[in-house]
Amino acid sequence: MHPIIFFSKMDFSQSNLFGYIEDLQELTIIERPVRRSLKTPEEIERLTVDEELSDIERAVYLLSSGQDIQGTSVVANLPVLMRQNPAETLRRVLPKIREVLHVAGVEMQLTAAVSFLTVLQEESVSIHTYSHSFLHIILQHLEHRDAGVSNAWLETLLAVIEALPKETIRHEILNPLVSKAQLSQTLQSRLVSCKIMGKLANKFEAHIIKREVLPLVKSLCQDVEYEVRTCMCRQLEHIAQGIGTELTKTVVLPELVELARDEGSSVRLAAFETLVNLLDMFDADDRSQTVLPLVKSFCEKSFKADESILVSLSFHLGKLCNGLYGIFTPEQHLRFLEFYKKLSTLGLQQENGHNDNQLQLQTLEQEKKYISVRKNCAYNFPAMIVFVDPKNFHLELYSIFFCLCHDPEVPVRYTMAINFYEVAKLLNSGVYTIHKELVTLLQDESLEVIYFYWNFLLLVTLRQIILMFNNSAVRHGSESKLLSIPDLIPALTTAEQRAATSLKWRTHEKLLQKYACLPHIISSDQIYYRFLHRMLTIVLTNNVLPVQKAAARTLCVYLRYNRKQEQRHEVIQKLIEQLGQGKSYWNRLRFLDTCEFIMELFSKSFFCKYFFLPVLELTHDPVANVRMKLCYLLPKVKSTLKIPTDKHLLQQLELCIRKLLCQEKDKDVLTIVKRTVLELDRMEISVDAEQLEKEKQQNEGRSTNVNDKMFEKKRRDSKTSSVLAKSITLSVPGSSSGTSAGKDDKKSKLVRSQSFSTQALHPKYSNIDKCPNKSSATGYTSSVSGMGKSCMFFFSDDSFRTHSTGNSGNAAFPSSSSRNLFNSADQKNNGNKESQSRKMSIKNRKSNS
């Protein structure tokens, strides 16, 4: 059959033809880089290394005559060489690396900085050897012309300083630092010196810092370059922690005051942030006389300055307000509160008469910074509640709380979701005032907000939030459990549905996992009618495996906390029919996943009662994957059994495994079956001691009753036979014919007597005597081909059965001995009776004669 070609779709006009040619040219352009990336034979030959070379020799060869990419590979592999052969690496490889780094590119420099740090962290050599071999190389490249390379080597050096001894730091780092920090040195050198001095502040005593470091600090704080002043200002916090409170007050604070009035905005910003971080080190006088005026001036000028200052100010405002709380006057307290409110709505209000295009463009440029300001205000909201007192929340801050929860930007609402629990905890009994915002965040249009809210709050804190709401409602006279948050359930269902319709299945999965806490929050009926069936629907219809598993586990949790038997049985029946017996093999696989969750969450007896047999039915499943998954689950299934309660289930499990071993045709499934049989053979089944004791007592009581009845019957039979024999002997006349007739009648009576006794013994004893034989054959042996030995899978209650029957047999089964004893007694009695009758007949004959 020839293919049908639709020529009508092809347009060979001149314009379209040129279009096709251009498309072909674009394809050739795309292919060109691929062709260029191929190596020529000469390049391949240059990149080829003799395979017989050792690792050290190969590294030396590549560093000496290889290309840059090969040398970078050697440098990256330096930690491995140090672990394998540190002595040879230090002797032969490290000198080559030192030579190459002088002319190396940025990539190799960055790789070397990381490798040197890794060698330090792995402690491949002693710190003395490391400082002798690596420290000089690090110091040589601190002032690299590339800023990224310089920062990488600096980070390595700062990590090395933590491990070096003081004397090495003094001679190798501190002494050269004096010359490196001079104004005559390069800008990069002075910036590096600032960061090193901040690190050295915690390595020496205060008097050494005062004598050798503080003069350099003052010099760098007055540097002509604002970058140096800014860098040194940010290091003053570390230096203050190293020198203590007194020197901080006399040396650091004056420098901070001067830097806070610097002409450079970045310098003023660094000074402000350092002041806020050092508030705890200043006393009340320093705060009121020095710090507070600086902060007031900084806040007043912030709206006229760069927006980056507002971002920093909004971030530190909560800490600043609480740090200066004790020295605020009522007027100052109100002023800082109003300043916070203004920052919380920054960018949301437009001034009248300024809607021209230029202002709109300016707003677009400032939008990100305004969002950051409002986000920082949301971050500081709990601190501001403390600042105004929770009792004044509704009057002072509720309007700001409402605005932040309804902010048009996702990062702001995202941050409010983070702090919601802290806000609820601070409000305590007044938490009922923010129940609307709780529902608002649960119904947020952004999945990121919903996801974060549930991911960080619902697992631990939403339950506590709801309890707070409920307690608050009780205090205010509400009787219903959820009367204080009536929209909670619709908000929860809406959030799940929105996550389900999105393409973010991970968010949906996490959300379903967090819904497992709902039994602690809402009633069982509400879960049953609003959430439980939804979880079952997700398991049946969703196409994403992690989502299905999350829904299945949450469904099992709901079932676990449901105490209504009718609802439980309905859900169990649906699980078995729609999943375990479903038409789709995918549903049957999910049934096994659900059973695994049930074994995790429920008792063993619950699983055995409802799910044990439906699981075993899947051994006949037509799909190999289902049978294979079942085999993996069988050890967990067997672990739910208890002996002797579940003996019949154990027999069913044994039968299923026999069928799998004998009838399975799929090679992969059969392999798993054989492994599972070995694992099952090694398992021990738990024993129900109470049930064992009850059965033992019942068996002993039953055997005792049988013995008593048997003895009483034998006694009656023996008396009856003796009485009958006497009566027959006395009533027979003294003739030979009468004697023979009496003998025959007597024999028939004896036979009847013996038959009565045997009939009394056999019906019950015959059954009891067979029990040990049955219990001794409770195991089965399956020869597993290809495994080198036969696989034994025995019932773990064999010992119990043998032990119990043995004990009871000693007391309750003297059947053969008792039977012989009574038979011999009957024979003796019968013999005595015969001799007496013979004597009487002889006497009669004599008297007649």
LOLUMTOR-477504 format. One record per residue (C-alpha): x, y, z; residue in one letter. Coordinates in steps of 0.5 Angstrom, whole numbers, padded with zeros to 4 digits, always signed. Each point is the difference from the previous one (the first is absolute). Layout:
REM residues N
XYZA/...
***
This chain:
REM residues 849
+0000+0000+0000M/+0003+0007-0002H/+0000+0005+0005P/-0004+0006-0002I/+0003+0007-0001I/-0003+0006+0000F/+0003+0005-0005F/-0005+0005+0001S/+0003+0002+0007K/+0007+0001-0004M/+0000+0007-0002D/+0006+0001-0005F/-0001+0008-0002S/+0006+0004+0000Q/-0001+0003+0007S/-0001-0006+0003N/+0006-0004-0003L/+0004+0006+0003F/-0003-0001+0006G/+0002-0008+0000Y/+0007+0002-0002I/+0001+0005+0006E/-0003-0006+0005D/+0006-0004-0003L/+0005+0005+0001Q/-0002+0001+0007E/+0001-0008+0001L/+0007+0000-0003T/+0001+0006+0005I/-0002-0004+0006I/+0004-0006-0002E/+0006+0004-0001R/+0002+0000+0007P/-0001-0007+0001V/+0005-0001-0006R/+0005+0004+0003R/+0000-0003+0007S/+0003-0007-0003L/+0007-0001+0001K/+0005-0001-0006T/+0005-0006+0001P/+0005+0005+0002E/-0004+0003+0005E/-0002-0007+0003I/+0008-0003-0001E/+0002+0006+0005R/-0006-0001+0005L/+0002-0008+0000T/+0004-0002+0006V/+0004-0006+0001D/-0004-0005+0004E/+0005-0003+0004E/+0002+0006+0004L/-0002+0001+0007S/-0004+0005+0003D/+0005+0004+0002I/+0004+0000-0006E/-0006+0001-0004R/-0001+0006+0004A/+0007+0003-0001V/+0000-0002-0008Y/-0007+0004-0001L/+0002+0006+0004L/+0007+0000-0004S/-0003-0001-0007S/-0007+0000+0000G/-0005+0004-0002Q/-0004+0005+0005D/-0006-0004+0001I/+0004-0006+0002Q/+0004+0004+0005G/-0006+0002+0003T/-0002-0007+0000S/+0006-0002+0004V/-0001+0006+0005V/-0007-0002+0001A/+0002-0007+0002N/+0005+0003+0005L/-0004-0003+0006P/+0000-0007-0003V/+0008+0000-0001L/+0001+0003+0007M/-0004-0006+0003R/+0003-0005-0004Q/+0007+0002+0000N/+0001+0007+0004P/+0008+0000+0001A/+0001-0001-0008E/-0006+0005-0001T/+0004+0005+0004L/+0007-0001-0003R/-0002-0001-0008R/-0007+0003-0001V/-0001+0006+0004L/+0006+0003-0002P/-0002-0001-0007K/-0007+0003+0002I/+0004+0006+0003R/+0003+0001-0007E/-0006+0000-0004V/-0004+0004+0004L/+0004+0006-0002H/-0003+0000-0007V/-0006-0004+0001A/-0007+0003-0002G/-0006+0001+0005V/-0003-0007-0001E/+0007-0003+0003M/+0000+0005+0005Q/-0007-0001+0003L/+0001-0007+0000T/+0007+0000+0004A/-0003+0005+0005A/-0006-0006+0001V/+0005-0006+0000S/+0005+0004+0005F/-0006+0001+0005L/-0002-0007-0001T/+0007-0003+0002V/-0001+0004+0006L/-0007-0002+0002Q/+0002-0008-0001E/+0006+0001+0004E/+0004-0004-0005S/+0007+0003+0003V/+0001+0003+0007S/-0001+0008+0001I/+0007+0001+0000H/+0002-0003-0007T/-0006+0003-0003Y/+0002+0007+0003S/+0007-0001-0003H/-0002-0003-0007S/-0007+0003-0002F/+0000+0007+0004L/+0005+0004-0004H/-0004-0002-0006I/-0006+0003+0003I/+0003+0006+0002L/+0003+0001-0007Q/-0006+0000-0004H/-0005+0004+0005L/+0001+0007-0004E/-0001-0004-0007H/-0003+0005-0005R/-0006-0003-0001D/-0005+0001+0006A/-0003-0007+0000G/+0006-0003+0001V/+0003+0004+0005S/-0007-0001+0004N/+0001-0007-0001A/+0007+0000+0003W/-0002+0004+0006L/-0005-0005+0002E/+0005-0005+0000T/+0004+0004+0004L/-0005+0002+0005L/-0002-0007+0001A/+0008-0002+0001V/+0000+0005+0005I/-0005-0003+0005E/+0005-0006+0000A/+0007+0003+0000L/+0004+0001+0007P/+0001+0007+0002K/+0007+0000-0001E/-0001-0001-0007T/-0005+0005-0001I/+0004+0005+0003R/+0006-0001-0004H/-0003-0002-0007E/-0006+0004+0000I/-0001+0006+0005L/+0007+0003-0001N/+0000+0000-0007P/-0007+0003+0001L/+0003+0007+0002V/+0003+0001-0006S/-0006-0002-0004K/-0005+0004+0003A/+0004+0007-0002Q/-0003+0005-0004L/+0005-0001-0005S/-0002-0007-0002Q/-0005-0002-0005T/-0008+0000+0002L/+0000-0007-0001Q/+0005-0001+0005S/-0003+0005+0005R/-0007-0004-0001L/+0003-0006+0002V/+0004+0002+0006S/-0007+0003+0003C/-0003-0007-0001K/+0006-0003+0003I/+0000+0004+0006M/-0007-0001+0002G/+0002-0008+0000K/+0006+0001+0004L/-0004+0004+0006A/-0002-0007+0003N/+0007-0003-0001K/+0004+0005+0005F/-0001+0003+0007E/-0003+0007+0001A/+0007+0003+0001H/+0003-0003-0006I/-0006+0003-0004I/+0000+0006+0003K/+0008+0001-0001R/+0000-0003-0007E/-0006+0000-0003V/-0004+0006+0002L/+0004+0005-0003P/+0000-0003-0007L/-0008+0000+0001V/+0000+0007+0001K/+0004+0001-0006S/-0004-0004-0004L/-0007+0003+0003C/+0003+0007-0003Q/+0002-0003-0007D/-0001+0005-0006V/-0004-0005-0003E/-0007-0001+0002Y/+0001-0008-0002E/+0005-0001+0005V/-0004+0004+0006R/-0006-0004-0002T/+0004-0006+0001C/+0003+0002+0006M/-0006+0002+0003C/-0003-0007-0001R/+0006-0003+0004Q/-0001+0004+0006L/-0006-0004+0003E/+0005-0006+0000H/+0006+0004+0003I/-0005+0003+0005A/-0001-0007+0002Q/+0007-0002+0001G/+0002+0006+0004I/-0006+0000+0005G/-0005+0006+0002T/+0005+0005+0003E/+0005+0001-0006L/-0007-0001-0005T/-0002+0006+0004K/+0006+0004+0000T/+0003-0002-0007V/-0006-0003-0005V/-0006+0005+0002L/+0004+0006-0002P/+0002-0003-0006E/-0007-0002-0002L/-0003+0007+0002V/+0005+0003-0005E/-0002-0005-0005L/-0007+0001+0001A/+0001+0007-0003R/+0004-0002-0006D/-0002+0003-0006E/+0000-0007-0004G/-0007-0003+0001S/+0003-0007+0000S/+0004+0002+0006V/-0005+0003+0004R/-0004-0007-0001L/+0005-0004+0002A/+0001+0004+0006A/-0008+0000+0002F/+0000-0008-0001E/+0006+0000+0005T/-0003+0004+0005L/-0006-0004+0000V/+0004-0006+0001N/+0004+0002+0005L/-0006+0003+0004L/+0001-0005+0006D/+0007+0002+0001M/-0002+0008+0002F/-0003+0002+0006D/-0006+0004+0001A/+0004+0007+0000D/+0003-0002-0007D/-0006-0002-0003R/-0004+0006+0002S/+0005+0005-0001Q/+0004-0003-0006T/-0004-0005-0003V/-0007+0003+0000L/+0002+0006-0003P/+0004-0003-0006L/-0006-0005-0001V/-0005+0006+0000K/+0004+0004-0005S/+0001-0007-0004F/-0008-0001-0001C/-0001+0007-0001E/+0004+0000-0006K/-0001-0007-0003S/-0006+0002-0004F/+0004+0006-0004K/+0006-0005-0001A/+0001-0006-0004D/-0005-0006+0001E/+0005-0005+0002S/+0000+0004+0007I/-0007-0001+0001L/+0001-0008-0002V/+0005+0000+0006S/-0004+0004+0004L/-0006-0004+0000S/+0004-0006+0001F/+0003+0002+0006H/-0006+0004+0003L/-0003-0005+0004G/+0007-0001+0004K/+0001+0007+0000L/-0007+0002+0003C/+0001-0006+0006N/+0007+0002+0001G/-0002+0007+0002L/-0006-0001+0003Y/+0002+0002+0007G/+0002+0007-0002I/-0006+0002-0005F/-0004+0005+0002T/-0008+0000-0001P/+0001+0004-0006E/+0006-0003-0003Q/-0003-0007+0001H/-0006+0003-0004L/+0005+0003-0005R/+0003-0007-0001F/-0006-0004-0001L/-0003+0005-0005E/+0007-0001-0004F/-0001-0007+0000Y/-0008+0001-0003K/+0003+0004-0005K/+0005-0005-0002L/-0005-0006+0000S/-0004+0004-0006T/+0006+0003-0004L/-0002-0001-0007G/-0007-0001+0001L/-0002+0007+0000Q/+0000+0005-0006Q/+0001+0007+0001E/-0006+0004-0004N/+0003+0004-0006G/+0006-0004-0001H/-0003-0005-0005N/+0004+0001-0006D/+0005-0005-0004N/+0006+0003+0003Q/-0003-0002+0007L/-0002-0007-0002Q/+0007-0001-0003L/+0003+0002+0007Q/-0005-0004+0004T/+0002-0007-0004L/+0007+0001+0001E/-0002+0001+0008Q/-0005-0005+0000E/+0005-0006+0002K/+0003+0004+0006K/-0007+0002+0002Y/-0002-0007+0000I/+0006-0002+0004S/-0002+0006+0005V/-0007-0003+0001R/+0003-0007+0001K/+0005+0002+0005N/-0006+0004+0004C/-0004-0007+0000A/+0006-0003+0002Y/+0001+0005+0006N/-0008-0001+0002F/+0001-0004+0006P/+0005+0004+0003A/-0004+0006-0001M/-0006-0003+0004I/+0005-0001+0005V/+0001+0008-0001F/-0007+0002+0001V/-0002-0005+0005D/-0005-0006-0002P/-0006+0003+0003K/+0001+0006-0004N/+0000-0004-0007F/-0007+0001-0002H/+0001+0007+0001L/+0007+0002-0003E/+0002-0006-0005L/-0006-0004-0002Y/-0001+0005-0006S/+0007-0001-0002I/-0001-0008+0001F/-0005+0000-0005F/+0003+0004-0005C/+0006-0005+0000L/-0004-0006+0000C/-0003+0003-0006H/+0006+0003-0003D/+0000-0001-0008P/+0007-0003+0000E/+0001-0007+0001V/+0007+0001+0005P/-0004+0004+0005V/-0006-0004+0001R/+0005-0006+0000Y/+0004+0003+0005T/-0007+0001+0004M/-0001-0007+0000A/+0007-0001+0003I/-0002+0004+0006N/-0007-0002+0001F/+0001-0005+0005Y/+0004+0005+0004E/-0005+0006-0001V/-0005-0005+0003A/+0004-0002+0006K/+0001+0007+0002L/-0007+0002+0000L/-0002-0006+0004N/-0007+0001+0002S/-0001+0005-0005G/+0002-0004-0006V/-0008-0001-0002Y/+0001+0007-0003T/+0005-0003-0006I/-0005-0006-0002H/-0002+0004-0007K/+0008+0001-0001E/+0001-0008+0001L/-0005-0002-0005V/+0002+0006-0005T/+0007-0004+0000L/-0003-0006-0001L/-0004+0002-0006Q/+0006+0004-0003D/+0001+0000-0007E/+0007-0001+0000S/+0002-0008+0000L/+0006+0002+0003E/-0003+0004+0006V/-0005-0006+0001I/+0006-0005+0000Y/+0004+0004+0004F/-0005+0001+0005Y/-0002-0008+0001W/+0007-0002-0001N/+0003+0004+0006F/-0006+0001+0004L/-0005-0005-0001L/+0004-0006+0003L/+0002+0003+0006V/-0004+0007+0001T/-0007+0000-0003L/-0002-0005+0005R/+0002+0004+0006Q/-0003+0006-0004I/-0007-0003+0000I/+0001-0002+0007L/+0001+0007+0001M/-0006+0002-0004F/-0004-0005+0004N/+0002+0002+0007N/-0001+0008-0002S/-0007-0002-0002A/-0001-0004+0006V/+0002+0006+0004R/-0005+0005-0004H/-0006-0005+0001G/+0000-0004-0007S/-0002-0007+0001E/+0002-0003-0007S/+0007-0003-0001K/+0000+0004-0007L/-0004+0006+0001L/+0006+0004+0001S/+0002-0002-0007I/-0006-0001-0004P/+0004+0000-0007D/+0005-0005+0002L/-0002-0006-0004I/-0002+0004-0006P/+0007+0003+0000A/+0003-0007+0001L/-0004-0003-0006T/+0002+0006-0005T/+0007+0000+0002A/+0000-0008-0002E/-0004+0001-0006Q/+0005+0006-0003R/+0006-0004+0002A/-0003-0006-0004A/-0002+0004-0006T/+0007+0003-0001S/+0006-0003-0003L/+0004+0000+0007K/-0001-0007+0002W/+0005+0000+0006R/-0004+0006+0003T/-0006-0004-0001H/+0004-0006+0003E/+0002+0004+0006K/-0007+0003+0001L/-0003-0007+0001L/+0006-0002+0005Q/-0002+0006+0004K/-0008-0002+0000Y/+0002-0006+0004A/+0000+0005+0006C/-0008+0001-0001L/-0002-0005+0005P/+0003+0004+0006H/-0004+0007-0003I/-0007-0002-0002I/-0005-0005+0001S/+0000-0007-0003S/-0007+0001-0003D/+0003+0006-0004Q/+0006-0004-0002I/-0004-0006-0003Y/-0005+0005-0004Y/+0005+0005-0002R/+0007-0003-0001F/+0000-0008+0001L/-0003-0001-0007H/+0004+0005-0003R/+0006-0004+0002M/-0003-0006-0003L/-0002+0003-0006T/+0008+0003-0001I/+0002-0007+0001V/-0004-0003-0005L/+0000+0006-0006T/+0007+0004+0001N/+0006-0002-0004N/+0005+0002+0004V/+0003-0006+0004L/+0003+0005+0006P/-0007+0003+0001V/-0004-0006+0000Q/+0005-0003+0005K/-0001+0006+0004A/-0008+0000+0000A/+0000-0007+0001A/+0004+0001+0007R/-0004+0006+0002T/-0007-0005-0002L/+0003-0005+0005C/+0001+0005+0005V/-0007+0003+0000Y/-0002-0008+0000L/+0004+0000+0006R/-0003+0005+0004Y/-0007-0002-0002N/-0004-0003+0005R/-0007-0001-0003K/+0000-0008-0002Q/-0005+0001-0006E/+0005+0006-0003Q/+0006-0005+0001R/-0003-0006-0003H/-0003+0004-0006E/+0007+0003-0001V/+0004-0007+0000I/-0005-0003-0005Q/+0001+0006-0005K/+0008-0001+0001L/-0001-0008-0001I/-0005+0001-0006E/+0003+0006-0003Q/+0007-0001+0001L/+0001-0007+0002G/-0005-0003-0005Q/+0001+0006-0005G/+0000-0001-0008K/+0007+0004+0000S/+0006-0003+0002Y/+0002+0007+0002W/-0005+0000+0005N/+0002-0007+0003R/+0007+0002+0001L/-0003+0006+0004R/-0004-0005+0004F/+0006-0003+0002L/+0003+0007+0002D/-0006+0001+0004T/+0001-0006+0003C/+0007+0001+0002E/-0002+0007+0003F/-0006-0004+0004I/+0005-0004+0003M/+0004+0006+0002E/-0006+0003+0003L/-0004-0005+0003F/+0000-0006+0004S/+0002-0007-0002K/-0007-0003+0001S/-0003+0006-0004F/+0004-0002-0006F/-0001-0007+0001C/-0007+0000+0001K/-0002+0005-0006Y/+0006+0000-0005F/+0004-0007+0001F/-0004-0004-0005L/-0001+0005-0005P/+0007+0001-0001V/+0001-0007-0001L/-0005+0000-0005E/+0005+0004-0004L/+0005-0006-0001T/-0005-0002-0006H/+0000+0007-0003D/+0002-0001-0008P/+0005+0006+0000V/+0007-0002+0002A/+0001+0007+0003N/-0005-0001+0005V/+0002-0007+0002R/+0007+0003+0001M/-0002+0005+0005K/-0004-0005+0004L/+0006-0004+0001C/+0004+0006+0002Y/-0006+0001+0005L/+0000-0007+0003L/+0005+0001+0005P/-0004+0006+0003K/-0007-0004-0001V/+0003-0006+0004K/+0003+0004+0006S/-0008+0002+0001T/-0001-0007+0002L/-0001-0003+0007K/+0000-0007+0003I/-0005-0003+0001P/-0005+0005-0002T/+0002+0000-0007D/+0001-0007-0001K/-0005+0000-0006H/+0003+0006-0003L/+0007-0003+0000L/-0002-0006-0003Q/-0003+0004-0006Q/+0007+0004-0001L/+0003-0007+0000E/-0005-0002-0006L/+0001+0007-0004C/+0008-0001+0001I/-0001-0007-0003R/-0004+0002-0005K/+0005+0005-0002L/+0006-0005+0000L/-0004-0005-0004C/-0004+0004-0005Q/+0004+0007-0001E/+0003+0000-0007K/+0003+0007+0000D/+0007+0000+0001K/+0001+0006+0004D/-0006-0001+0004V/+0003-0007+0002L/+0006+0003+0002T/-0003+0004+0004I/-0004-0005+0003V/+0006-0005+0002K/+0003+0006+0003R/-0006+0001+0004T/-0001-0007+0002V/+0007+0000+0003L/-0002+0007+0004E/-0006-0003+0002L/+0004-0006+0003D/+0004+0004+0004R/-0006+0004+0003M/-0003-0002+0007E/-0007+0001+0001I/-0002+0004+0007S/-0004-0005+0005V/-0006+0002+0003D/+0001-0002+0007A/-0006+0001+0003E/-0004-0004-0005Q/+0005-0006+0000L/-0001+0000+0008E/-0008+0000-0001K/+0001-0006-0006E/+0004-0004+0005K/-0005+0001+0006Q/-0005-0002-0005Q/+0003-0006-0003N/+0002-0003+0007E/-0007+0001+0003G/-0003-0004-0006R/+0005-0005+0001S/-0001-0001+0007T/-0008+0000-0001N/+0001-0006-0005V/+0004-0004+0005N/-0005+0001+0005D/-0006-0002-0004K/+0004-0006-0003M/+0002-0002+0007F/-0007+0000+0003E/-0003-0004-0006K/+0005-0005+0001K/-0001-0001+0007R/-0008+0000-0002R/+0002-0005-0005D/+0004-0005+0004S/-0006+0000+0006K/-0005-0002-0005T/+0004-0005-0003S/+0001-0003+0007S/-0007+0000+0002V/-0002-0003-0007L/+0005-0006+0001A/-0003-0001+0007K/-0007+0000-0002S/+0001-0005-0006I/+0004-0005+0005T/-0005+0000+0005L/-0006-0001-0004S/+0003-0005-0005V/-0002-0008+0002P/+0005-0005+0001G/+0000-0003-0007S/+0006+0000-0005S/-0005+0003-0005S/-0002+0005+0005G/+0008+0001+0001T/+0002+0001-0007S/-0006+0005-0001A/+0002+0004+0006G/+0007+0000-0003K/-0002+0002-0006D/-0004+0006+0003D/+0005+0002+0004K/+0005+0000-0005K/-0005+0005-0004S/-0001+0004+0006K/+0008+0001+0000L/+0001+0002-0007V/-0006+0005+0001R/+0004+0003+0006S/+0006+0000-0004Q/-0003+0003-0006S/-0003+0005+0005F/+0006+0002+0003S/+0004+0001-0007T/-0006+0004-0003Q/+0000+0005+0006A/+0008+0001-0001L/+0001+0000-0008H/-0005+0006-0002P/+0004+0005+0004K/+0007-0003+0001Y/+0000-0001-0008S/+0000+0007-0002N/+0004+0002+0006I/+0006-0005-0002D/+0000+0003-0007K/+0002+0007+0002C/+0007-0001+0002P/+0001-0003-0007N/-0004+0006-0004K/+0004+0005+0004S/+0007-0003-0001S/-0002+0001-0008A/-0001+0007+0000T/+0006+0002-0004G/+0001+0000-0007Y/+0007-0001-0004T/+0001+0003-0007S/+0006-0001-0004S/+0002+0006-0003V/+0004-0001-0006S/+0006+0003-0001G/+0001+0002+0007M/+0004-0006+0002G/-0004-0002+0006K/-0007-0002+0002S/-0004+0006+0003C/-0004-0001+0006M/-0006+0004+0002F/-0003-0003+0006F/-0006+0003+0004F/+0003+0003+0006S/-0005-0003+0005D/+0003-0007-0001D/+0003+0000+0007S/-0006+0002+0003F/-0004-0005-0003R/+0005-0006+0002T/+0001+0003+0007H/-0007+0001+0002S/-0002-0007-0003T/+0005-0003+0004G/-0001+0003+0006N/-0008-0002+0000S/+0002-0007-0003G/+0003-0002+0007N/-0006+0002+0004A/-0006-0001-0005A/+0003-0006-0005F/+0001-0006+0004P/-0005-0004-0005S/+0004-0006-0001S/+0003-0001+0007S/-0007+0001+0003S/-0003-0004-0006R/+0004-0006+0002N/-0001+0001+0007L/-0007-0001+0000F/+0000-0006-0005N/+0005-0004+0005S/-0005+0002+0006A/-0006-0002-0004D/+0004-0007-0002Q/+0001-0001+0007K/-0007+0001+0002N/-0003-0004-0005N/+0005-0006+0002G/-0002+0000+0007N/-0007+0000-0002K/+0001-0006-0004E/+0004-0004+0005S/-0006+0001+0005Q/-0005-0002-0005S/+0004-0006-0001R/+0001-0002+0008K/-0008+0001+0000M/-0001-0005-0005S/+0004-0005+0003I/-0003+0001+0007K/-0007-0001-0004N/+0002-0006-0003R/+0003-0003+0006K/-0006+0001+0004S/-0005-0003-0006N/+0005-0006+0000S/
***
